[in-house]
Amino acid sequence: MGWASFELGGLVRVLGVLVVLGGIVLAIYEFSLGNRTTALVAFVALLVLGLAMVSWGSYSRKQNTPIGRVDDVQGK
């Protein structure tokens, strides 16, 4: 188990927030150029992708469990 097995969920959540912010910036830029349809499509697509990443990141985090338990070392 490495760092990613515990922290991948947090990383995905942060990247999801960045995708949402990028979608907002891209939509504002496209709207300023006069492309309303492209701005709306880009905003909705990146908003859905970012929210999916934030949602998935919440459930991908593994639980911290003890390395060894008393039951594991007792002979049966």
ZAPAVO-540567 format. One record per residue (C-alpha): z, y, x; residue number from 1; residue in three letters. Coordinates in pm, 1 decimal, padded with zeros to 6 digits. Layout:
residues N
+----------+----------+----------+-----+------+
:       pz :       py :       px : pos : code :
+----------+----------+----------+-----+------+
:        Z :        Y :        X : NUM :  Ala :
...
+----------+----------+----------+-----+------+
END
This chain:
residues 76
+----------+----------+----------+-----+------+
:       pz :       py :       px : pos : code :
+----------+----------+----------+-----+------+
:  00000.0 :  00000.0 :  00000.0 :   1 :  Met :
: -00095.2 :  00333.9 :  00135.8 :   2 :  Gly :
: -00057.2 :  00694.8 :  00039.9 :   3 :  Trp :
: -00344.7 :  00679.6 : -00211.2 :   4 :  Ala :
: -00180.4 :  00409.0 : -00419.9 :   5 :  Ser :
:  00102.0 :  00649.1 : -00507.2 :   6 :  Phe :
: -00065.2 :  00988.0 : -00479.8 :   7 :  Glu :
: -00415.6 :  00922.1 : -00614.2 :   8 :  Leu :
: -00308.0 :  01022.3 : -00964.1 :   9 :  Gly :
: -00190.8 :  01362.3 : -00845.9 :  10 :  Gly :
: -00508.5 :  01414.5 : -00645.4 :  11 :  Leu :
: -00728.2 :  01332.7 : -00944.2 :  12 :  Val :
: -00530.6 :  01573.6 : -01161.5 :  13 :  Arg :
: -00573.4 :  01857.0 : -00910.4 :  14 :  Val :
: -00945.6 :  01785.6 : -00877.9 :  15 :  Leu :
: -00972.2 :  01782.8 : -01258.0 :  16 :  Gly :
: -00818.7 :  02129.0 : -01277.3 :  17 :  Val :
: -01063.1 :  02248.2 : -01011.1 :  18 :  Leu :
: -01355.1 :  02103.6 : -01211.3 :  19 :  Val :
: -01238.7 :  02292.7 : -01521.6 :  20 :  Val :
: -01207.0 :  02616.5 : -01323.7 :  21 :  Leu :
: -01550.1 :  02557.8 : -01168.9 :  22 :  Gly :
: -01692.7 :  02508.5 : -01517.9 :  23 :  Gly :
: -01547.8 :  02839.1 : -01630.7 :  24 :  Ile :
: -01689.8 :  03020.2 : -01328.0 :  25 :  Val :
: -02030.3 :  02855.2 : -01369.9 :  26 :  Leu :
: -02037.4 :  02941.3 : -01740.5 :  27 :  Ala :
: -01956.1 :  03306.1 : -01668.8 :  28 :  Ile :
: -02227.1 :  03319.3 : -01403.0 :  29 :  Tyr :
: -02491.2 :  03160.7 : -01627.2 :  30 :  Glu :
: -02391.2 :  03385.4 : -01917.5 :  31 :  Phe :
: -02428.2 :  03692.5 : -01695.6 :  32 :  Ser :
: -02782.9 :  03578.1 : -01611.6 :  33 :  Leu :
: -02860.2 :  03555.8 : -01983.4 :  34 :  Gly :
: -02869.2 :  03176.5 : -02012.7 :  35 :  Asn :
: -02637.5 :  03125.0 : -02306.9 :  36 :  Arg :
: -02740.1 :  02766.3 : -02377.3 :  37 :  Thr :
: -02703.8 :  02660.0 : -02013.8 :  38 :  Thr :
: -02367.2 :  02836.7 : -01993.6 :  39 :  Ala :
: -02240.1 :  02656.4 : -02303.0 :  40 :  Leu :
: -02364.3 :  02315.0 : -02188.1 :  41 :  Val :
: -02220.1 :  02358.5 : -01837.8 :  42 :  Ala :
: -01886.7 :  02478.2 : -01973.5 :  43 :  Phe :
: -01848.1 :  02195.0 : -02225.2 :  44 :  Val :
: -01963.7 :  01924.4 : -01981.5 :  45 :  Ala :
: -01732.6 :  02033.1 : -01699.6 :  46 :  Leu :
: -01445.5 :  02093.0 : -01941.9 :  47 :  Leu :
: -01471.7 :  01738.3 : -02078.2 :  48 :  Val :
: -01504.9 :  01591.5 : -01727.0 :  49 :  Leu :
: -01208.6 :  01791.7 : -01596.6 :  50 :  Gly :
: -00985.5 :  01701.9 : -01890.3 :  51 :  Leu :
: -01077.3 :  01335.0 : -01852.1 :  52 :  Ala :
: -00980.9 :  01351.7 : -01484.3 :  53 :  Met :
: -00647.9 :  01517.8 : -01565.5 :  54 :  Val :
: -00577.6 :  01259.8 : -01834.5 :  55 :  Ser :
: -00673.3 :  00965.1 : -01611.6 :  56 :  Trp :
: -00463.7 :  01102.2 : -01326.7 :  57 :  Gly :
: -00156.4 :  01094.3 : -01546.8 :  58 :  Ser :
: -00186.4 :  00719.3 : -01601.8 :  59 :  Tyr :
: -00309.7 :  00607.7 : -01259.7 :  60 :  Ser :
:  00015.0 :  00670.6 : -01077.8 :  61 :  Arg :
:  00192.4 :  00348.6 : -00980.7 :  62 :  Lys :
:  00563.2 :  00303.6 : -01031.8 :  63 :  Gln :
:  00796.8 :  00310.2 : -00735.3 :  64 :  Asn :
:  00946.3 : -00035.8 : -00723.4 :  65 :  Thr :
:  01193.1 : -00176.3 : -00472.8 :  66 :  Pro :
:  01041.9 : -00371.6 : -00185.0 :  67 :  Ile :
:  01278.9 : -00665.3 : -00217.2 :  68 :  Gly :
:  01502.5 : -00781.8 : -00495.2 :  69 :  Arg :
:  01803.5 : -01006.1 : -00491.5 :  70 :  Val :
:  01618.0 : -01256.7 : -00708.9 :  71 :  Asp :
:  01341.9 : -01281.3 : -00448.3 :  72 :  Asp :
:  01569.4 : -01396.3 : -00165.8 :  73 :  Val :
:  01791.0 : -01638.3 : -00358.6 :  74 :  Gln :
:  01678.9 : -01998.2 : -00348.1 :  75 :  Gly :
:  01638.1 : -02173.5 : -00679.1 :  76 :  Lys :
+----------+----------+----------+-----+------+
END
